[in-house]
Amino acid sequence: MAFSRVCKLDPPSRGIFRKPAVMLCSLLTSLFLLHCLTERCSTTMPSPLKSSSRLVGVFAADLEDLRSPRRKRLVYKWTSGSDGMSYGAGRRYTRVSGDEDAGQVVEQDGAPELDSAPPEDSLLLPPLDIVPSRKVSPRFAGKLSPLGEGTKKLPQALIIGVKKGGTRALLEFLRVHPDIRAVGAEPHFFDRNYDNGLEWYRELMPKTLEGQITMEKTPSYFVTREAPARISAMSRDTKLIVVVRDPVTRAISDYTQTLSKKPDIPSFESLTFKNRTTGLIDTSWSAIQIGIYAKHLDNWLQYFPMEQILFVSGERLISDPAGELGRVQDFLGLKRIITDKHFYFNQTKGFPCLKKAEGSSKPHCLGKTKGRTHPNINPEVVQRLRDFYRPFNMKFYQMTGRFFGWDE
């Protein structure tokens, strides 16, 4: 009887198991939602890049921008030089590639290990704590200013003359050098625009990085009487470059340029002489006056020592451009980067051209206004001019310590 009563007892209530089951389901649901949120955040929220175990302000979302072919090339150029050295010497960087490693750049001690070219699916980034003003690799200095850095400075070197001597060719050749930044147009500050002030002049200059030289060229400075004092007032350390050419050939070239603009001007012969019968040369004509180099140099030597003035041969700039450019680079205290490999001789124009101009991968020659055909000049007039210039040339040779061979 008692046994039957025990056997007829009700089974345990289901409520005992319901609460743990509900709690377990809630826990699983929470874990699932947490997992989903984590997955979503990892794909939508940017994660910062790390450099030297510090957070920096570049995010993985920006990498898609930087992975574009053009920006990838720019960043690669910024971070590596021609010899494979990185922007920050003595550092090694891991490669950013694929989705799994996005946002991770590790800086390690040791020599840089970079490939000669970046793979298509990868991107090299420099450590962003590098100071932008540090000198970049010679290959890219002046070609790319990281993050738009650089400051405008007054020029440390000037091409001051002479007109029709080859100043434009020299400037274009020099602009190939990564440590030279130059104004393309002639500012004419020290002869025509001096009243505008030095700040106005500075604003005309391109931005430069540390170690780069700012330059400009205005050929009329050499024959402007006030120019030496004004340039000296700006900086007594300014380096001066003068391209000189056979004064007779230079005068004919000067006349040819004027003739192309004013076809109705008098003949070369009539402008050369004050009196054709006596053969007296008209030195007031600018085409003649510019070629009296010794006279103009006297004025410059009152403000600058000869060591700060370099005279470049216009003739040798055509026959041996790399040789003359080597002298200029030495004078400016720069490494000889511009060499024979940068030039080829254009038979049509009759002078050397650049295989690759600044910021371009194409050959570059000076424009149509350069290399004009000279008019035929009476040989007697040419000889009279040579006789006139000879004593001035000899004095100029003595002053500069260089024989240019114009009287041979």
Secondary structure per residue as TSV (DSSP state, phi and psi in degrees):
chain	resnum	aa	ss	phi	psi
A	1	M	-	360.0	-47.8
A	2	A	H	-65.4	-36.1
A	3	F	H	-65.5	-39.0
A	4	S	H	-66.1	-33.2
A	5	R	H	-67.0	-39.2
A	6	V	H	-65.0	-41.5
A	7	C	H	-67.5	-24.6
A	8	K	T	-91.1	8.6
A	9	L	S	-66.0	147.2
A	10	D	-	-67.1	143.5
A	11	P	-	-63.9	161.4
A	12	P	-	-59.0	147.6
A	13	S	-	-65.5	140.0
A	14	R	T	-68.0	-18.1
A	15	G	H	-62.1	-24.2
A	16	I	H	-64.9	-35.8
A	17	F	H	-91.4	-19.1
A	18	R	H	-64.8	-42.3
A	19	K	H	-64.2	-48.0
A	20	P	H	-61.1	-35.5
A	21	A	H	-65.0	-42.9
A	22	V	H	-63.9	-42.7
A	23	M	H	-63.5	-40.8
A	24	L	H	-64.6	-43.4
A	25	C	H	-62.3	-42.1
A	26	S	H	-62.5	-40.8
A	27	L	H	-64.1	-44.2
A	28	L	H	-63.7	-40.4
A	29	T	H	-63.0	-42.8
A	30	S	H	-62.7	-42.7
A	31	L	H	-62.9	-39.1
A	32	F	H	-65.4	-44.7
A	33	L	H	-63.5	-41.0
A	34	L	H	-61.7	-41.6
A	35	H	H	-62.2	-44.0
A	36	C	H	-62.5	-44.5
A	37	L	H	-62.6	-40.3
A	38	T	H	-62.4	-44.3
A	39	E	H	-62.3	-41.8
A	40	R	H	-66.8	-42.7
A	41	C	H	-64.4	-36.5
A	42	S	H	-69.7	-21.5
A	43	T	H	-98.2	-21.7
A	44	T	H	-106.1	-32.0
A	45	M	S	-89.3	134.5
A	46	P	-	-69.4	141.6
A	47	S	-	-111.2	135.0
A	48	P	E	-70.8	148.6
A	49	L	E	-76.8	152.3
A	50	K	E	-112.3	137.6
A	51	S	E	-140.8	120.9
A	52	S	T	57.7	37.3
A	53	S	T	63.8	19.6
A	54	R	E	-120.6	145.6
A	55	L	E	-77.1	139.2
A	56	V	E	-128.7	168.1
A	57	G	E	-89.4	39.6
A	58	V	E	-121.3	131.8
A	59	F	E	-114.8	159.7
A	60	A	H	-59.7	-30.1
A	61	A	H	-61.8	-29.5
A	62	D	H	-77.0	-16.3
A	63	L	H	-65.3	-31.9
A	64	E	H	-61.6	-38.6
A	65	D	H	-61.5	-47.7
A	66	L	H	-72.5	-18.7
A	67	R	T	-80.2	-5.6
A	68	S	S	-59.1	145.6
A	69	P	H	-54.0	-42.6
A	70	R	H	-66.6	-47.4
A	71	R	H	-68.5	-32.5
A	72	K	H	-62.2	-41.9
A	73	R	H	-64.1	-41.9
A	74	L	H	-63.7	-45.0
A	75	V	H	-65.1	-38.3
A	76	Y	H	-64.4	-42.8
A	77	K	H	-62.2	-37.7
A	78	W	H	-65.0	-37.9
A	79	T	H	-90.7	-10.3
A	80	S	B	-139.2	144.3
A	81	G	-	-100.3	-173.2
A	82	S	T	-65.2	-26.2
A	83	D	T	-96.8	11.3
A	84	G	S	83.2	3.7
A	85	M	-	-80.2	144.0
A	86	S	B	-84.5	169.6
A	87	Y	S	-57.5	-40.6
A	88	G	S	-103.9	102.7
A	89	A	T	-61.1	144.9
A	90	G	T	81.9	14.8
A	91	R	E	-124.0	150.9
A	92	R	E	-123.4	141.6
A	93	Y	E	-122.6	142.4
A	94	T	-	-81.7	162.9
A	95	R	-	-95.0	138.5
A	96	V	E	-90.2	115.0
A	97	S	E	-151.7	149.8
A	98	G	T	68.4	174.2
A	99	D	T	-80.0	-31.3
A	100	E	T	-67.1	-36.2
A	101	D	T	-98.2	7.4
A	102	A	T	-58.3	135.2
A	103	G	T	89.5	2.3
A	104	Q	B	-114.3	117.3
A	105	V	-	-127.5	120.1
A	106	V	-	-109.6	129.3
A	107	E	E	-98.1	126.9
A	108	Q	E	-125.4	155.0
A	109	D	E	-75.3	154.5
A	110	G	S	119.1	178.7
A	111	A	S	-72.6	149.1
A	112	P	-	-67.6	140.7
A	113	E	-	-125.3	97.3
A	114	L	-	-123.3	145.6
A	115	D	-	-75.0	166.6
A	116	S	S	-71.4	-21.6
A	117	A	S	-148.9	146.6
A	118	P	-	-77.0	134.6
A	119	P	-	-61.8	157.1
A	120	E	T	-64.3	-30.4
A	121	D	T	-100.0	17.3
A	122	S	E	-135.3	165.5
A	123	L	E	-142.6	133.8
A	124	L	-	-103.0	129.4
A	125	L	-	-122.1	141.6
A	126	P	-	-80.1	159.4
A	127	P	-	-64.0	127.4
A	128	L	T	-77.0	0.2
A	129	D	T	-91.4	7.0
A	130	I	S	-69.4	139.2
A	131	V	-	-74.7	120.3
A	132	P	T	-61.8	-25.1
A	133	S	T	-78.9	-4.9
A	134	R	S	-64.0	151.0
A	135	K	-	-67.1	128.1
A	136	V	-	-87.4	174.1
A	137	S	-	-56.1	139.7
A	138	P	T	-54.5	-26.4
A	139	R	T	-67.2	-33.0
A	140	F	T	-117.6	-5.1
A	141	A	T	-59.5	129.9
A	142	G	T	90.5	-19.9
A	143	K	T	-91.8	-32.5
A	144	L	-	-142.7	117.0
A	145	S	-	-95.3	108.3
A	146	P	G	-54.3	129.1
A	147	L	G	57.2	25.9
A	148	G	G	70.1	22.4
A	149	E	-	-74.7	169.6
A	150	G	-	121.6	159.9
A	151	T	E	-132.4	154.6
A	152	K	E	-86.2	126.7
A	153	K	-	-125.5	156.1
A	154	L	-	-67.3	146.5
A	155	P	-	-62.9	140.2
A	156	Q	S	-93.1	-13.5
A	157	A	E	-143.7	143.6
A	158	L	E	-131.8	138.9
A	159	I	E	-94.9	107.8
A	160	I	E	-100.5	-3.2
A	161	G	E	172.0	177.8
A	162	V	-	-109.5	163.3
A	163	K	T	-58.4	135.4
A	164	K	T	60.6	27.4
A	165	G	S	-100.2	-19.0
A	166	G	S	120.1	22.9
A	167	T	H	-67.6	-37.7
A	168	R	H	-65.9	-42.3
A	169	A	H	-61.4	-44.4
A	170	L	H	-61.1	-44.6
A	171	L	H	-63.1	-44.8
A	172	E	H	-64.1	-38.1
A	173	F	H	-65.5	-43.0
A	174	L	H	-67.2	-29.0
A	175	R	T	-68.5	-12.1
A	176	V	T	-69.4	-27.5
A	177	H	S	-69.6	130.1
A	178	P	T	-66.6	-18.7
A	179	D	T	-100.3	15.6
A	180	I	E	-122.6	126.7
A	181	R	E	-120.4	128.1
A	182	A	E	-134.2	150.9
A	183	V	-	-76.8	134.6
A	184	G	S	-73.6	-49.8
A	185	A	S	-80.5	158.9
A	186	E	-	-83.0	116.8
A	187	P	-	-70.2	-30.2
A	188	H	-	51.9	40.1
A	189	F	T	-73.0	-46.7
A	190	F	T	-81.5	-0.5
A	191	D	T	-121.1	-37.3
A	192	R	T	-115.3	-31.2
A	193	N	S	-116.0	23.1
A	194	Y	G	-62.1	-30.5
A	195	D	G	-68.3	-13.8
A	196	N	G	-74.0	-17.1
A	197	G	-	90.4	160.5
A	198	L	H	-67.5	-30.7
A	199	E	H	-67.1	-38.2
A	200	W	H	-61.4	-42.6
A	201	Y	H	-64.5	-43.3
A	202	R	H	-60.6	-38.6
A	203	E	H	-65.3	-19.5
A	204	L	T	-77.0	-18.1
A	205	M	S	-79.3	150.9
A	206	P	-	-75.7	159.1
A	207	K	E	-72.2	142.0
A	208	T	E	-129.8	154.1
A	209	L	-	-95.9	171.0
A	210	E	T	-60.1	131.8
A	211	G	T	94.0	-10.0
A	212	Q	-	-92.2	154.9
A	213	I	E	-109.0	132.7
A	214	T	E	-92.1	132.8
A	215	M	E	-135.5	161.0
A	216	E	E	-152.5	161.8
A	217	K	E	-133.1	130.2
A	218	T	-	-142.0	101.4
A	219	P	G	-61.7	-24.8
A	220	S	G	-72.4	-12.2
A	221	Y	G	-58.8	-38.1
A	222	F	G	-60.3	-30.9
A	223	V	G	-106.0	8.4
A	224	T	-	-93.2	119.4
A	225	R	T	-61.6	-35.1
A	226	E	T	-82.5	-15.7
A	227	A	H	-59.9	-45.0
A	228	P	H	-57.8	-45.5
A	229	A	H	-65.0	-39.2
A	230	R	H	-69.1	-41.4
A	231	I	H	-68.1	-38.9
A	232	S	H	-63.4	-36.2
A	233	A	H	-66.7	-32.4
A	234	M	H	-70.3	-49.1
A	235	S	-	-166.6	123.9
A	236	R	T	-72.8	-12.7
A	237	D	T	-91.5	1.8
A	238	T	-	-59.7	132.9
A	239	K	E	-92.5	135.4
A	240	L	E	-115.1	135.4
A	241	I	E	-123.0	131.1
A	242	V	E	-126.1	121.0
A	243	V	E	-92.7	118.4
A	244	V	E	-114.8	153.6
A	245	R	-	-143.7	156.9
A	246	D	-	-43.2	116.5
A	247	P	H	-59.0	-28.5
A	248	V	H	-70.9	-49.7
A	249	T	H	-62.0	-38.2
A	250	R	H	-63.3	-42.4
A	251	A	H	-63.6	-40.6
A	252	I	H	-66.3	-40.5
A	253	S	H	-64.3	-39.4
A	254	D	H	-61.4	-45.6
A	255	Y	H	-63.0	-41.4
A	256	T	H	-60.6	-40.6
A	257	Q	H	-63.7	-45.7
A	258	T	H	-63.7	-39.3
A	259	L	H	-62.4	-34.5
A	260	S	H	-68.1	-25.2
A	261	K	H	-95.4	-31.1
A	262	K	-	-131.5	83.9
A	263	P	T	-62.9	-16.2
A	264	D	T	-94.4	10.1
A	265	I	S	-70.6	158.8
A	266	P	-	-62.5	168.2
A	267	S	-	-68.2	160.2
A	268	F	H	-58.5	-43.0
A	269	E	H	-61.2	-43.5
A	270	S	H	-69.0	-30.1
A	271	L	H	-79.5	-24.9
A	272	T	H	-72.3	-37.6
A	273	F	E	-107.5	140.3
A	274	K	E	-73.9	-40.3
A	275	N	E	-137.8	110.7
A	276	R	T	-64.7	-31.4
A	277	T	T	-68.6	-45.7
A	278	T	T	-84.5	-14.9
A	279	G	T	76.1	20.7
A	280	L	E	-76.1	123.0
A	281	I	E	-76.6	138.8
A	282	D	-	-89.1	95.5
A	283	T	T	-77.2	-4.4
A	284	S	T	-80.6	-17.0
A	285	W	S	-72.6	125.5
A	286	S	H	-58.6	-34.7
A	287	A	H	-61.4	-31.8
A	288	I	H	-84.6	-43.5
A	289	Q	H	-64.0	-36.3
A	290	I	T	-59.9	-35.0
A	291	G	T	-76.3	-2.5
A	292	I	-	-86.1	71.9
A	293	Y	H	-60.9	-38.5
A	294	A	H	-61.3	-38.9
A	295	K	H	-63.5	-45.3
A	296	H	H	-69.4	-36.7
A	297	L	H	-64.0	-35.8
A	298	D	H	-53.7	-41.0
A	299	N	H	-65.7	-39.5
A	300	W	H	-71.3	-34.3
A	301	L	T	-70.1	-10.4
A	302	Q	T	-74.9	-16.9
A	303	Y	T	-122.4	-22.9
A	304	F	S	-132.1	139.8
A	305	P	-	-73.3	157.3
A	306	M	G	-60.3	-27.3
A	307	E	G	-64.1	-19.5
A	308	Q	G	-97.8	6.7
A	309	I	E	-122.5	125.8
A	310	L	E	-112.8	130.3
A	311	F	E	-104.6	122.3
A	312	V	E	-104.4	134.0
A	313	S	E	-78.7	119.3
A	314	G	H	-63.1	-33.6
A	315	E	H	-68.2	-44.1
A	316	R	H	-72.6	-23.0
A	317	L	H	-64.0	-24.3
A	318	I	H	-89.5	-47.2
A	319	S	H	-78.2	-30.4
A	320	D	-	-145.8	69.4
A	321	P	H	-60.6	-39.1
A	322	A	H	-64.9	-36.8
A	323	G	H	-64.6	-46.6
A	324	E	H	-67.8	-38.3
A	325	L	H	-66.4	-30.2
A	326	G	H	-63.8	-41.9
A	327	R	H	-63.1	-40.4
A	328	V	H	-66.6	-43.6
A	329	Q	H	-62.9	-39.4
A	330	D	H	-63.2	-43.1
A	331	F	H	-61.2	-37.8
A	332	L	T	-83.9	-2.8
A	333	G	T	74.2	30.2
A	334	L	-	-109.9	156.8
A	335	K	-	-67.6	143.3
A	336	R	-	-75.8	90.8
A	337	I	-	-98.6	-35.7
A	338	I	-	-80.4	115.6
A	339	T	-	-132.6	-171.7
A	340	D	G	-55.5	-31.7
A	341	K	G	-65.9	-13.7
A	342	H	G	-87.0	-7.8
A	343	F	E	-122.3	154.0
A	344	Y	E	-142.0	152.7
A	345	F	E	-92.8	124.7
A	346	N	E	-91.2	109.9
A	347	Q	T	-64.9	-33.7
A	348	T	T	-66.8	-47.6
A	349	K	T	-80.9	-29.0
A	350	G	T	85.4	19.7
A	351	F	E	-151.1	164.7
A	352	P	E	-70.9	150.9
A	353	C	E	-128.5	163.3
A	354	L	E	-84.8	136.1
A	355	K	S	-68.0	-37.4
A	356	K	S	-140.4	119.1
A	357	A	-	-81.3	172.2
A	358	E	T	-59.9	127.9
A	359	G	T	70.5	18.0
A	360	S	-	-142.0	155.5
A	361	S	S	-106.1	6.5
A	362	K	S	-106.0	153.8
A	363	P	-	-60.5	151.6
A	364	H	B	-141.6	125.2
A	365	C	-	-116.2	158.6
A	366	L	-	-65.5	160.7
A	367	G	-	-69.4	-176.6
A	368	K	T	-64.7	-22.1
A	369	T	T	-75.3	-8.2
A	370	K	S	-104.6	141.3
A	371	G	S	79.6	29.1
A	372	R	-	-64.7	150.6
A	373	T	-	-74.8	128.1
A	374	H	-	-78.5	145.8
A	375	P	-	-69.8	158.8
A	376	N	-	-74.1	125.7
A	377	I	-	-112.1	139.4
A	378	N	-	-52.9	124.3
A	379	P	H	-55.6	-31.0
A	380	E	H	-66.3	-37.7
A	381	V	H	-66.7	-41.7
A	382	V	H	-61.6	-43.0
A	383	Q	H	-67.2	-37.0
A	384	R	H	-64.5	-38.6
A	385	L	H	-66.7	-38.6
A	386	R	H	-63.6	-40.4
A	387	D	H	-64.2	-37.4
A	388	F	H	-66.6	-44.9
A	389	Y	H	-77.8	-20.4
A	390	R	H	-51.8	-52.7
A	391	P	H	-62.6	-35.5
A	392	F	H	-67.6	-38.8
A	393	N	H	-63.8	-43.3
A	394	M	H	-62.1	-41.3
A	395	K	H	-64.5	-39.3
A	396	F	H	-64.3	-40.4
A	397	Y	H	-59.1	-42.8
A	398	Q	H	-66.8	-40.9
A	399	M	H	-66.4	-39.1
A	400	T	H	-91.2	-18.5
A	401	G	T	72.5	22.1
A	402	R	-	-135.6	133.5
A	403	F	-	-96.5	118.7
A	404	F	-	-94.6	-12.1
A	405	G	-	73.5	29.0
A	406	W	T	-79.2	-15.2
A	407	D	T	-106.2	11.5
A	408	E	-	-77.8	360.0
